[in-house]
């Protein structure tokens, strides 16, 4: 069983991090103010971090911020304020042995953070959460996101996903993994596992043919026997350039080649959503008839 963090509660400390792209201090201050109004302490990396062109800081500074957030005593939750690009450049700079000496913490983010989620699972054997990035949200949306974290369960439970469309019926069990399709890896320190999995997928601004190619990369890498179910979230801006000549039906056909089990589409997570579902990556789950059954607690 993967290690799980303690449940978050008002009065706990949340660390705000920017492991990839930059976010101006005005937005960081607004997020901090909102979290404090909701009853939380907020911590930010104490050392100066100069913006490095596109990135929030140099690779070394962003890795140091990550190490601080996950090893500083008293921090209960590490929440990303910005995605973008850059997480891959920091993975080799993270001290796995030092991180393992600290207890598990709730880690939340998505998009470019997909790489960090899978590294976190592979290297640390710990659950993390695909969820909203705070720096792009308004106060009411931050409150919604926080409430979703406060509702995390310490026991097995069932979630009804009434919004989904069933592309392929059936039932399946596996470890919940995934995130941004274009960031999934088939080798290396952040590679998808070769074990029964429920694959959660979303993406943004990709042509449909590009999505199709990414799915076939997984097929050719030998992942089809391990993908027991697929949950497809948003595809914000995808297909804008090629949907007339490469319709989404081709992508659906390829998803069926990757997975013989249940395939759900239109799930409420991913780019373009101001309020989205929180996915406990690393937890064992089961899919059946628009119900996602967490077979173990998301937190402890």
C-alpha positions in Angstrom: 0.0 0.0 0.0 1.2 3.5 -0.8 2.0 5.9 2.0 -0.7 8.5 2.6 -0.6 12.0 4.2 -2.7 13.0 7.2 -6.0 14.7 6.4 -5.9 18.4 6.1 -7.9 20.5 8.6 -8.3 24.3 9.3 -5.3 25.6 11.2 -2.8 23.5 9.2 -0.1 25.0 7.1 -0.2 25.0 3.3 3.0 25.7 1.3 2.6 27.4 -2.0 5.1 26.3 -4.7 5.9 27.2 -8.3 7.9 24.2 -9.6 7.6 25.1 -13.3 6.4 28.4 -14.9 6.5 31.8 -13.1 3.6 33.5 -11.4 3.8 37.2 -10.3 3.8 38.0 -6.6 0.5 39.8 -6.9 -1.3 36.5 -7.6 0.7 34.7 -5.0 -0.3 37.3 -2.4 -4.0 37.0 -3.4 -3.9 33.2 -3.0 -2.2 33.5 0.4 -4.8 36.0 1.6 -7.7 33.8 0.5 -6.2 30.7 2.2 -5.7 32.6 5.4 -9.3 33.8 5.3 -10.3 30.1 5.2 -8.4 29.4 8.4 -5.0 28.1 7.2 -1.5 29.2 7.7 0.4 29.8 4.5 4.2 29.3 4.0 6.3 30.4 1.0 9.9 29.5 0.2 11.9 31.8 2.5 14.9 32.4 0.2 14.9 34.9 -2.7 14.0 33.2 -6.0 14.7 35.3 -9.1 12.5 34.6 -12.1 14.6 33.0 -14.8 13.0 33.9 -18.2 9.9 31.7 -18.5 10.6 29.7 -15.3 9.7 30.7 -11.7 13.4 30.4 -10.9 16.4 28.5 -12.0 16.2 24.7 -12.0 18.3 24.6 -8.8 16.1 27.2 -7.1 12.8 25.4 -8.0 14.2 22.1 -6.9 15.3 23.7 -3.6 11.8 25.1 -3.1 10.4 21.6 -3.6 12.8 20.1 -1.1 12.0 22.8 1.4 8.2 22.3 1.1 8.4 18.5 1.6 10.9 18.5 4.4 10.0 21.6 6.4 8.3 20.4 9.7 4.8 21.7 10.2 3.8 21.9 6.5 0.8 19.6 5.9 0.0 20.4 2.3 2.1 21.4 -0.7 0.0 23.1 -3.4 1.1 24.3 -6.8 0.2 27.8 -7.9 1.4 27.5 -11.5 2.0 24.8 -14.1 3.4 25.6 -17.5 6.6 23.8 -18.2 9.8 23.0 -16.2 9.1 20.1 -13.8 11.1 17.7 -15.9 14.3 19.8 -15.5 14.2 19.4 -11.7 13.7 15.7 -11.2 17.4 14.8 -11.1 18.0 17.6 -8.5 15.6 16.1 -5.9 17.2 14.3 -3.0 15.0 11.1 -2.7 16.7 9.9 0.5 16.2 13.2 2.3 12.6 13.4 1.2 11.8 9.9 2.4 12.9 10.9 5.9 9.9 13.4 6.2 6.4 12.1 6.6 4.0 12.2 3.6 2.3 15.5 2.8 -0.7 16.3 0.6 0.6 17.4 -2.8 -1.8 19.0 -5.3 -1.4 20.2 -8.9 -1.9 19.1 -12.5 -0.7 19.9 -16.1 3.1 20.0 -16.0 2.9 18.6 -12.5 2.0 15.2 -14.1 5.7 14.3 -14.1 6.1 15.1 -10.5 3.0 13.1 -9.5 4.4 10.0 -11.2 7.9 10.6 -9.9 6.4 11.0 -6.4 4.6 7.7 -6.8 7.6 5.8 -8.2 10.3 7.2 -6.0 8.4 7.8 -2.8 5.6 5.3 -3.0 3.2 8.0 -1.9 -0.3 9.1 -2.9 -0.6 12.6 -4.5 -3.5 14.6 -5.9 -4.4 15.7 -9.4 -6.3 18.9 -8.7 -6.6 22.6 -9.3 -3.6 25.0 -9.5 -4.4 27.9 -7.2 -2.7 30.8 -8.9 -5.3 30.9 -11.7 -8.4 30.7 -9.5 -10.7 33.3 -8.0 -11.5 33.3 -4.2 -14.7 31.4 -4.6 -13.0 28.8 -6.7 -10.1 28.5 -4.2 -12.7 27.9 -1.5 -14.2 25.1 -3.6 -10.8 23.5 -4.2 -10.0 23.6 -0.5 -13.3 22.1 0.4 -12.6 19.2 -2.0 -9.3 18.6 -0.1 -11.1 18.7 3.3 -13.5 16.1 2.1 -10.8 13.5 1.3 -11.6 10.2 2.9 -9.5 8.0 5.2 -11.6 4.9 4.4 -12.8 3.1 1.2 -15.8 4.9 -0.3 -17.8 5.3 -3.5 -18.1 8.4 -5.8 -20.9 8.7 -8.4 -19.6 10.3 -11.6 -22.9 11.2 -13.1 -21.4 13.6 -15.6 -19.4 11.0 -17.6 -20.3 9.5 -21.0 -19.6 5.8 -21.2 -17.6 5.1 -24.4 -17.0 1.5 -23.5 -18.8 -0.3 -20.7 -17.4 -2.8 -18.2 -15.7 -2.9 -14.8 -12.1 -2.7 -13.9 -9.7 -2.4 -10.9 -6.2 -0.9 -10.8 -4.0 1.9 -9.4 -5.2 5.3 -10.4 -2.5 7.1 -12.3 -2.1 9.7 -15.1 -2.7 13.3 -15.8 -1.7 15.3 -18.9 -1.4 12.8 -21.8 1.4 14.7 -23.5 3.5 14.4 -20.3 3.1 10.7 -19.7 6.4 8.8 -19.8 7.1 5.2 -20.9 10.6 5.0 -19.4 12.8 6.7 -16.8 12.2 7.9 -13.3 8.7 9.2 -14.0 7.5 6.3 -16.2 4.0 4.8 -15.9 3.9 1.6 -13.9 3.6 -1.8 -15.5 0.9 -3.1 -13.3 -3.0 -3.0 -13.5 -4.0 0.7 -13.7 -6.9 3.0 -14.2 -5.5 5.7 -16.5 -6.8 9.2 -16.1 -6.1 11.4 -19.1 -6.6 15.1 -20.1 -4.8 17.6 -22.3 -4.9 21.1 -23.7 -4.3 22.7 -27.2 -3.2 19.5 -28.9 -4.3 18.4 -32.4 -6.3 15.2 -32.4 -3.7 13.5 -34.5 -1.1 14.3 -31.8 -3.3 12.8 -29.1 -3.7 9.7 -31.3 0.1 9.4 -31.7 0.5 9.7 -27.9 -2.0 6.9 -27.3 -0.2 4.7 -29.9 3.1 5.4 -28.2 1.6 3.8 -25.1 0.3 0.9 -27.1 3.7 0.3 -28.9 5.5 0.5 -25.5 3.5 -2.5 -24.3 1.0 -0.8 -21.9 -2.2 -2.2 -23.3 -2.2 -5.3 -21.0 -1.9 -3.0 -17.9 -4.5 -0.4 -18.8 -7.6 -1.9 -17.3 -9.8 1.3 -17.5 -9.6 4.9 -18.9 -11.1 8.0 -17.5 -10.9 10.9 -20.0 -11.2 14.5 -18.6 -11.2 17.7 -20.6 -9.4 18.3 -23.9 -9.4 22.1 -23.8 -8.6 23.5 -27.2 -7.7 20.1 -28.7 -8.6 19.5 -32.3 -8.9 23.1 -33.2 -6.7 22.7 -36.3 -7.5 19.2 -37.5 -10.9 18.1 -36.4 -12.3 18.3 -39.9 -9.6 16.0 -41.4 -8.8 14.0 -38.3 -12.1 13.5 -36.4 -12.1 12.5 -32.7 -13.5 9.1 -33.6 -10.0 8.1 -34.6 -8.8 8.9 -31.1 -11.7 6.9 -29.6 -10.7 3.9 -31.8 -7.2 4.1 -30.4 -8.4 4.4 -26.8 -10.2 1.1 -27.4 -7.0 -0.5 -28.7 -5.2 0.7 -25.6 -7.9 -0.5 -23.2 -10.4 -3.4 -23.5 -12.1 -2.4 -20.2 -14.3 0.5 -19.3 -13.7 3.9 -20.9 -15.4 7.1 -19.6 -15.2 10.5 -21.2 -16.3 14.0 -20.2 -15.1 13.6 -16.6 -14.8 16.9 -14.7 -11.0 17.2 -14.3 -8.3 18.9 -16.4 -7.6 22.2 -18.3 -10.4 24.7 -18.7 -12.3 23.8 -15.5 -12.4 26.4 -12.7 -13.8 23.7 -10.4 -12.7 20.1 -10.9 -12.6 16.7 -9.3 -9.7 15.8 -7.1 -8.0 12.5 -8.1 -6.0 10.5 -5.6 -3.2 9.2 -7.8 -1.6 6.1 -6.4 -4.8 4.8 -4.8 -6.4 1.5 -5.8 -9.8 2.1 -7.4 -12.5 0.3 -9.3 -14.7 1.5 -12.2 -18.3 0.3 -12.7 -21.4 1.9 -14.1 -20.5 5.5 -13.6 -19.2 4.8 -10.1 -15.5 5.1 -9.0 -14.9 3.1 -5.9 -11.8 4.0 -3.9 -10.7 0.6 -2.4 -8.6 2.4 0.2 -8.5 5.7 1.9 -7.1 8.8 0.1 -5.6 10.1 3.3 -5.1 8.8 6.9 
